């Protein structure tokens, strides 16, 4: 595997691409600045759009709608600026591919991402499986939400609030509380993980709070020379923050588990298995969210949080299909996609195909710039199907943990420790999962989640 990766790197390297790669990074940083500077005035204070997440959880529908519309209007202000940045980006990416003797940027990027084990055709196969299995499941989830909310139409600002009218979950009031609770949860999953997390605290490898001017989102990066991870996120005191830190913790543990590997090529982990590390951690940690395990919730609240996560996981697959299918279209139709108006139209078309159950009537101008808000499209192209494939793997790890948690965690750690020394199918198999794109495997995962949701629903009341 390391030799395959080195040959792949050699295949695409061109000296004339070095300044283009620098320009691509510069454009990426400009995108961060634009999005990071987006604020609105809310209740007399200037707030980031990220800080509005807590408003979307409020039971007052008028306030949710007002906040959502204000945020959307602020995003529309930057429409032309991001469109111009996109055109620059497309030109750079076309030239990168041409210089490296590839027919298009997708072919170049496929090699750059070391995708040895699947093809664009497999991606399309997965889109079709999602349309057949996950889209109907999402419709069932959203219809149940609509009925419980008692609304005629489910609007974008209705998707995050508790459907039973309960106030939002507030798991913590300070970053210190978040860190303490997460450490306890990791201790229950595996004491080794808790030790890793304490190391990150001691060595100042966590930047968790939200503040003005800070780039949006959350991620884990690696300082390769010292074999240490670093977690970046924007915590505002909601359940999503708990999930984010659990998720990024999985990535961080991957870094620790591969520290023994001597060569950088052995540590160039494919994102497909990297996201199994993070998404599996969300599910492995789920039984320990309660206060009696050192977590954040009562049993009823924990059940509610787990239902929300499982529903989000099912609903994610259709959204992933939109993002991934959009990127395939972009680089299959490079000239057309250089015109942002064509991108708007394609995004809307894909949204209407996969995201069934939401009513966007009268909001078409906001819907069609949804691709502006997905940073992966602008900064790490084609890095999104990994989430969908990894989630399918993570559900299989979770299935194994239901039967035998110790064995499932051991297999999980073994897979992480292999780094990039084995092909993806082998890494998934080591973790106790299949690397798959088919309807049957996805159907099993969705059924497992829907059964769990039904059981947890009886606990939350």
N, C-alpha and C positions, 0 to 999 in steps of 0.2 A: 504493500500500500504506500509506504513512503516513496518508493521509486516511482510509482504511478503518479503521485502528487508532484514530484520533482520534474518528471517528464511533461506533465501538464503545465507546470509553471514555465518550463523552457519553451514549450510549444507556443504559448501566447506572448512571450516577452518580445517587445520591440523597443529599442532605445528611444525612438521617436514618440513612443506613447507615454514616456515619463512625464513630460510637461502636460500632456492631456489628462493623465491621472491626477496630477496636481490641480488642474483646472476643475476637474470633476469634484474633487474634495472641496475646493473653494466655493463652488456653486452649492454644494451640500451645506456648507457652513452658512451661506447666505440664506438658504431656506430656513435653517434653524433660527437665525436672527429674526426673520420675518414672522415666523409662527410664534417664537418666544416673546415677541413684543406685542402680541395681540392681547389687549385688555379691554374691559368695559367698566363703566361705573355701575355698581350694584349696592343698593341701600346706602348711597352716599360715599362709597369707598371704591377706589380703583382696585379691581381684582383681575387675576389671570383667568383665562377660559377654563383652565384646569380646576381652579377653585370653585367653579360653578357646578362641578360634579355633585357636590353635596346638596345643591338646590334641586337637581334633577331627582333626588330621592325624597323630596318633601311631598306630603300628601296634598298640598294646595296646588290644584292643577293650573290655576291661573298664573301662579308664580313660576311654576315649571315652564309653562309656555313662554312667559315673558323672558325668562332667562335664556331659554333655547333660542328664541328669535333674536335677542340681542347679540348672543354669541355668533349666530349664523350671519347676521348683518355685518358684524365686525369682520368675519372671514371673507365676506363678499368684497369688503373694501380693498383687500389685497389680491383680488382676483387677477387683475391685469399684471401686477408685479410678479405673481407666481407663474402666470402664463408666459411672460417674457423669460423668466428663469428656465422654464421648461424647454422652450425653444433652444436656448443655449445648451442645455443638457443633452437634448436629442442630437444636436450637431456634434457635440463632443463624443457621444457614444457611437454614433455612426462612424466617425473617423477612427476611433479605437479599433472597431471591428475591421475596417478596411485595411488599416495599417498592419494588422495581425493576420491578414489574408483569410478572413471569415466572410461568409456570404451575408451575414447580418449580425446585429448585436446579440441576439438571443444565442446564436451558436457560440459566439465569443464568450458570453457570460456563463454558458453551460460548462465550458471548459474551465473558466476562471473559478467557478464554484465547485470544481472537482466532482461533478455529477456523473459518476461512472455507472451507477446502478439503475438509472431510470432515464426516460426520454421525455420530450415534449408530448409525445403521444400518450404516455402513461399519465401525464398531467391531465390531459383531456379526458382520459378514461376515469380518473378520479372525479373530475367535474360532473361527469354523467352519473356516477354512483351517488354523489352528493345530491344531485337533482332528484334522483329516484328515492333516496332513503332519508336524507337529512332535511330536505325542504319540507316534505309532509310532516315530519316530526316537529319542525319549527312552527309550522302552521298550527299544529295541535297545542303547542305551548302558548303561542300568542293568542289563540282563540280562548284558551282557559284564562289567560290574563285579561283579555277584553271583558269577559263575562264577570270576573271577580271585581274588576274596576267599575263595572256598570256603565260602560260607555258604548256608544253606537259604532264609533270608529277608533281604532288604535292609532294614535298619532306619535310622531318621533319622541315627543316629550313624555310619553306614557310608558316608555320601555324600561325604565330603571326604578321607578317608584314601586314600593311594595304593593302588590295587587290586592291585598286585604286591608289596605288603609292604615297599616301600622307605621309608626314613625321609623325613620331609617335607623339601621344599626350603626352605633357609634362605638366601635371596639376599643378605642383609645383616645386620649386627649393630648398626648405628647409623644414625640418620637421615642423618648426613653421607654414609655409604656409599650409601644409597638415592639421595640427591640427585645425587651424582657419577655414579653409573651411569645414572640417567635422563637426565641432561644429555648423556652420550655417545650414548645411544640416539637422542635427539632430533637430535643432530648428524648422525647417519647418515640419518635420515629427510629432514631439510631443515635446513641451517645456520641459517636464519631462526628456526626453532623453538627451537634451542639458544640463540640470542640472546635470544629472549623469556623463556626459562626463567632465564637468567642475570640478566635484569632483575628477575625476581620474587625471586631470592635477594638481590640487592643492596638491594632496596627492602623487604625483610622482609615479603613477601607469601605466606609459606608457614607453616602451623601443622600439622605432620605427626605429631608423637609422640602416643602414647596415655598418658593419665594419669587418675588417680582424679577423678571429678566432671566430667570432660569429656563433653560430649554425644556420643552415638554417631554412627557413619556417616562419610561423606565427601562433600564437595561443593565446587564452585567458585562463588563469588559475585563480583559486580562492584561496584567503586566508580565509579559513572558519571561523577562530576564530574572525575575524574582519568584516566578511561579505563584503569583497571587492574583485573586480576582478583586474587582472593585464594583460595588453596586451603586447605581444612580437611579433615583426615583423622585416622585413628587407627592409625598404623603400629606393628606388633608383630613385624616381621621375617619375614613370610611372603610367598609369591608373590602373594597377593591384594593386598598393599600395593603391589607393583610395578604390577599392573594398575590399581589405583585411581589411582595418581599419573599413569600414562599417560593414563587416561581423563579425569581432571580437567585434565590438561595440554591435552587437546584443547579443552575448554571455555575454558581460559585463552587459548589461541591465537585462539579466536573473538573474544574481547574485543579483543585486539591488532589483529586483522585488520579490525575494524569501527571502530577509533578515528578513522578519517578521516571517518566519517559525521557531519554536523553536528547532526542532530536526534534527540532521544531516541526519537521514534517510529520512526526508521529503525533503531534498535538494539534494539527490542522483539522480539527473535528468538524465533520459535516453537520450543518445545522439541523438536519433531519434527526440525528441522534442527540444533538445538543438540546433540542426542544423536548425530546423524550425525558431528558434529565430534569428539565424545569417543570413540564406539565405533570409528570408523574409525581413530583414532590407536592404539588397542590393536592393531589388525590390521596397520596400516602399520609399527608398531614391532616387531612380532613377529620378523621375520628378524634383528634386531639385539640379541637378548637375550644372546648369547654373550659370553664374556670377550674374545675377539679383536676384538669391536666395542666394547669398553669396558663391556659389560653385566655380567651376574651369573653365567652358567652355562656349563658344558661343552655341546657340541652335543647330547649325549644328554639332559642336564637341560633344555636349551632346548626340545627336541622334546617332552619330557614336559610342560613348562609350557604349550606351545602346544596340546597335545592337551587338557589340562585346561580351557583357556580356550574352545576350540571346543566341547567337550562342554557346558560351562557355558552357552555361548551358545545351543546348541540346546535345552538343558533350560530355559533362561530363558523361551522363548516360551510353553510351557504355564503356567508360574508367572505370567507377565504376564497371560495370559488369565484366570486365577483372580482376580487383583487388579482388573483392569479390569471384568470381568463382575460382580464383587462390588459395585463402586462404582455401576455402572449399576442393579443391583438395588436398592441402598440408596436412590437418589434417584428411582427409579420407584415405590418403595414406602416413602415417607418415614415414614409413621406406624408401619408395622410395624418398620422398621429403627431407629426410635428405641428400641425394646426390644433391648438387647444380646443377649438370649437368641436372638432371631430371627436376629441377625447371626451368632451362633455356628453356628446350624444351616445357614444359607446358605453360609457359608464352608466348612463341612465337606462340604456337597453338591458345591460347585464343586471342592474339592480332590479328592474321589473321582472326579470326572469327568475332570479334566485331568492330575492328578499320578499317573499309573499307573506301577507298578513299585516303589513304596515300600510297606512294611508298617508301618502305624500301629496295629495291633491292640493294645489295652490302653492306648493313649495318646490316646484320643479327647478327653479333657478338655484336653490340651495342643494337639492339632490344632485344635480349634474356636476357640481364641483366637489363631490365627495372624494374624488381622487386627489384633490389638493391636500386633504387632511391626512392621507395615509402616507406617512413619512417613508415607508419602505419603497414606495414607487419612485420617490425622488432620490433617496439616499442609498438604498441597498436593493437595487432592482432584482426581481425574481426571488428575493428572500421573503416568501410568504407561504408557499405551498408546504414548506417545511413544517409550519405550525399545524397544518391539517394532517399531514402524514404522522407527525410526532404525536398529535393528540390521539390518533388511532392506536399508536403504540402504547401511549400512556394508559389508555383505557384497558388495554390488555394487561399491563403491569398491575393496575388497580384490581382487575378481576383476579389475578393471582394472589394479591395481598388479602383479598376477602377470604380466600381459602387458607393461606399460610403467610402471614405478614413477614415473619423472619426470613423465610425462604425467598419471598418476592423482593425484599430489600437487599438481601445478599446477591441475588441475580442482577438487580439494578446496579449495585455498586460495582460488580464484576464488569458489567457492560461499560460503565463509565471509565473504569480503569484501563480499558483497552485503547482509549483515545481514538486515533485514526489508524490503528494498526490492522484493522480488518474491514472488509466491505460492509456496507449498510445492512444487507440481509443477515450477516453473521452477528453484527452488533445488536440488532433487534432480537435475533434468536437467543443471544446470550442473556438479554434482559427479560426473556420469556414472552416474546411477541413475534408477530409476523410483519414483515415489511410488505405492505399490500396496498392496492388501489381499487379492489373489487367491491361489488355490491354486498356480497355475503359477509365479509369481515366488518364492513361498516354497519351492516344491519345488526350484527351481534353486539357491537359497541353501543349503538343507539338503544337497543332493547335493554341492555344492562343498565344504562343511565335512566331510562324511563321507569324501569322497575324500582330502582333506588329512589327516584323522585316520589313515586307513589308511597313507598314505605316511609320516607322522611316526612311526607305531607301529613301522615297520621300522627307524627310526633309533634310537629310545629303547631298543630291545631288550626 
